[in-house]
Amino acid sequence: MRVTTPHQLHPVTPAENDHPVPITHLPPDAPPEAVADLVGAHGAVIVDDVAPLELMDRVAAELAPYMEATPNGPDAFSGTLTRRTGALVARSAAARELVQHPLALATTRLVLGHATNFQLHLTQVIAIGGGEVAQPIHRDQWAFDFFPFPRGYDVQCNTIWAQTDFTEENGATRVVLGSNTADDTLTFGPGDTEPATMRRGSVLFYSGSVYHGGGANQTERTRIGINITYNVAWLRQEENQYLSVPRQVAETLPTELLRLMGYERGAYALGYIDDLRDPIEAVRSGVGGVGFWAGDGRTDGAVDSA
């Protein structure tokens, strides 16, 4: 997401951040209810050691050639010493396991439970190179044209999986805890943030409404995180999954993953094709129903609020 602020921002330091406390860490067997509660209360939480290191090894190996071919960012927000590699569903079978991780989907179902269903919003490896400066503090939901969503109405549930250890020195993501219910278009400084330090295989959950940013990498080694985010299905995806994943690849994927990617009606009447057909029919003939919202064939990738 490239941020260009439409108006002047006003510095502020909320009272709750006068004495920052570390981001809460939960054990790998934490229930999704506990994770979702902390995302709602603080805007972010870390669950330690969720992904097996063997899985992280496979993700790294499968994505290595694509990361090597990715250029550095073109501006200060993207990071001129940072590489952002996307299309992970198309490029890595192992990354699909992170996209569909049960804890990620169950937590998202709770955080975004006020909406009819949700979808995959973004897949991206963020590799912050040595010497990179801190990213401006921002809200991910500003991608939606800076629309002022109602306070407390989240439209994104996000994850960053640690492919390398995250330390304060190597650019761990920094979060303004509690800012998910603060006013919009605020400015925060380094003293307002807490680093999401975590071991490889751990995951940071955070809302689209919490202020955060990549930290400065003061080391010589690259900090790598895998950013996988989800949004309510009535909003456009940041990463166009239909074009990022070629048709010939999409046809090989499980129906549950296709629906999560957006081959599914959004809310009541969004996204059907031609004569009110379920969009899953575009790649999986005979699976979907007909109508605005039949509710047929849905899985954890596109879930009721019930």
N, C-alpha and C positions, 0 to 999 in steps of 0.2 A: 504494500500500500504506500503510495507516494503522497505525502501530506503537504498541501499548500493552504495555509490558513487564510480564510476569507476576511478576517478582521483582526484587530489588535488583541493580543492576549494580555491578561492582567495577572501579575504574579500573586501567588497566595500560598500560605502555609497553613493548612487546616490544623485545628487544635489537636486532633487525634494523632497527628504526625509530629508533634513537638518532641516526643520521646519515642522514636520508632522502636518496634520490637521485631525480632526475627520472624520470618515467614514460618507458619506452622508446618511441621513435618508429620506425616502419618505413616504407619507401617504398610507393607505391601498388601496385607490382607484387609485393609480398611474397607468398610462397606461404602457403596456409592452415596448413600445418604449422608455419611459423615463428610465425604469430599464435597458434595454439593452444598451442604450447610456452610462450610467454610468459604467456598467460592462466593456464596451469597452474602456472608457476614463480612469478609475481609477483601474479597475480590480475587484471592489467590490462595493456593495451598500446594504443598509438595507431597507426593506419595513416593516413598523411597523404594528403590530396588524392585520395581514392578516388572520390567522387561528382562528376560534372561539375557545374559551377556552373549550367549550363542546367537540369539536373534539379532542383537545389535551388531554382531560381527557380520552376519549375513546381509543386513541392510547396508553396512559400510562397503562390503565387497561389491554388491550389486550396483551401488550408486557411484562408486569411485570414478569410473570413466566419465560419467556425466558431470560430476563435480569438477574434475580436472579441466573439462571443456567450458565451464561456466566462467564468464568474465566477472571482474569486480563490479560493484555497483556504480551507477553513473552520477550519484549525488550524495550529499551528506546524510540524507535520511536512509537511503539504501545501504550506505557505507562504502566508501571508495576503496577500503581494504577488506570488504566483505563480499562473499559469493553467495548467491541465492539460487538454489537449484530446485526446480519444481517438477511437475508431472510425475510424482512418485508412484501413483497407481500404475501408470503405464510402464515405468522403468524398473520397478522392484517388487517382486512377489513377497519378499519379506516385509517391505514397508506396508503392504496391504494388511498384514497382521496387526500392525500398530494402528492403522486406520480403523480397523474393526475390533480393536481391543475391547473386551467386555466391560472393563471398568470405565473406559472412555465413553462408550455408548450409553451405559447405564447412568453415568454422571450427567452426560449431556441431556438425556431424557428428563432428568429431574430439574436441571438448571433452566432448560428451555421448555418445561412442561406446560407453560401457559399458551404455547403455540400448538397447532394441530400436529405438525411433524417438523423434522429437521433434516438437513442435508450436509454433505461434505462441502466445506467452504474453501479450504486452502490446504495444499500439501507443499512443503518447502523445507529443504535443508538450508540452514543458515550457518555459514562458516565464517566466523569473525576472525580475521587474520591478526597476527601480532602487530601491535602498534596502532590498531584501530581506535578511534575516539568513541566516546559514548554517543549513542543514538539519542536524538531528541525524545523527551518523554511525551507520550501520546496515548490516545485511545484507539484500539483497532476499529471500533465501530464508526470512526470518522471516515472510513472508506465509503460509507453510504452517504456521500455528498454532504457530510457534516450535519445530517438531519438530527434535530434535538429529540431523541427518543425520551419517553417519559422516565423520570427517575425511578429506578428499581425494575424497569422492564428490560431484561437482557435479550439481546438478539444474537449473541455469540457465546459459545463455550469453547475454550481454546486449550490446546496442550502444546508443551514443548518437551520432547523426550531428549534426555541428555545422551548424546552419542559419545561425548567425552565428559570427563568430570567438569562441573561448573564451579569455578571459584571466583571470589571477588576480584582477584588479580587478572584472570583470563577473560573477563567480559561476561560473567553471569548476568542473565536478565535481571533488571532492577525494577521493583514494583513499589508503587505508592499504596501501601496497605490502607484499606478503607476508602479509597478514592472512587470506588465503583458507585457510590451514592453521592459523590460531590457534584458541584456544578460543572457544566460543560465549558470547554475552551479555557481551562486554567493552565497556568505555567508552574512547573515544579522544578526544584533544583536537586542536586545530588543528595543533599542532606535530608530530603523528604523520602528517599527511596531505601528499600532494603534489597540486598542481593539474593537471588534464588540459587544459593549454593546447594549442590546436590551431586551425588555420585552417578557415574555412568549407569544407564538403565533406569534411572529415576525419572519422574515426570512432574512437570509444573502444570497444574490446572489454573486457568485464570479466565476471567470474563472479558467480553469485548468492551465493557464499560470501565475497567480499571486502568488507571494511568500507569504506564510502564515503558521500558525501552531497553535495548541491548546495552550492556556495560562496556566500558573501555577495556581493551585487551592490552594490559601492560606487560605481557610476556612475549616470548618469541614463538609460541606454539598456537596453533589455530584452535579456537573453541567451536565445537560443532553441536548444534541442536537441530532436532527434527520437529518443525512446526506443523502440526496437524490441527485444523480448526473446523468447527461446525457452526452452522447458522440456521435460523428459522427458515423454513422452506418457502416462505412468501417473499424473501429477499433474494436478489441476484447473488450468485457466488462470486468471490473475488477471483478464484482461478477457474477458468472455463473448463469443466471436466469433460464436456462432450468433444472439445477440440484438443485438449491435452492428452486424452486417451484415444488413440486411433480406433476407428470402427472395428478393424480386424482384431485388436486387442480386447475391446469391449465385449465382443461376441464370445470370448473365452471365459469371461468373468462370471462368478456366481450371481444369481439374481439378487441376493441380499446386498451385495456390494454395488451392483448397478443401481438399485433403488437408492442407496445411500449417496451415490454420486449424483443423483438428480433425475434418474429415469423413473420418476414418480410424480404424481400430482402434488402440487404444493398447496397447503390449506384446502379450500373447498374446490376451486375451479381453475387452478393455475397449472399450465404446462401440458394440458392434454394435446393430442395430435389429431389432425383432420376431423373425423366424425366422432368426436368425444372419446377417442381410444386412449387407454392408459399408455403413457410414453414408454413403458417397458416393452411394448409391442414393436418398437423400432428396432430392437436388437434381440428380442426373445418372443417370437411369435407364439400366440396361444396362451400366454401366461396372464396377461392383464385383462381387465374387464372394460366395460363401456359405460360412460357417464361422467358426471362432474366429480363425484367422490364416492366410489363404490366400496372403498376400504378393502378391496380384495388383494390378496397376495402380499400384504405388507409385512415387514420384518422389523428387527431392531434398527435397521438402517433408516427407517422412516416410520416414526412411532406416534401413536395417539398420545394425547396428554393424560389419558385415564390411567 
